[in-house]
Amino acid sequence: MQRIAIHDPAGLDEFRNAARRLIGEKVLPQHVMWTAGTQDSLFDEGKRLAEPASFSVPAAFVPLAEDVICHSDPQRFALLYELLWRIVQGERALISVASDPLVHRVLRMQKAVRRDLHKMTAFVRFRRVEAEDGEHYVAWYEPEHHILNRAAEFFVGRFAAMRWSILTPQGTIHWDSRQLSFGAGVPREQAPPVDDLEDFWR
């Protein structure tokens, strides 16, 4: 059994690098244990993984993986690796087979992530706060999936001239009108009511 630890809960690059090495060593999906959100580095119980394999995937796999990797299901890495394994082993049209149980599951996960991202970008409401260093806008939101990085791109593009922060249990996003940064999350039990965001921020 090979164990692969992914630091970033939505770490597509980490997953891709590990998957290429696993496929290079011909490790079957059922022989891999994935863990996410840990500080541990990639390891496999003492055995060094092979050099990354080089292969191509259908164009549809990349956007699918970008979405599914953000899902909160702890099995997301295992499911994506199984999907990738089958594609590399010759099932090039697998993603188009919606009746396949694996494909059906990951497509539902993709839909859930996109719905969550849409809800966050549509329903986040900022409240203006007069801080010591000037005007700042603060919002609270509780996403269902690991979409902060994806959502941050939208908010920077939409509110580039504002200084704002979005607080979530997963983490916080801050934009000072020039640079984007991320911080620790705010637990749900500590989240302020919308009307109290100003006092909470101060």
Disulfide bonds with the S-S distance in Angstrom:
none
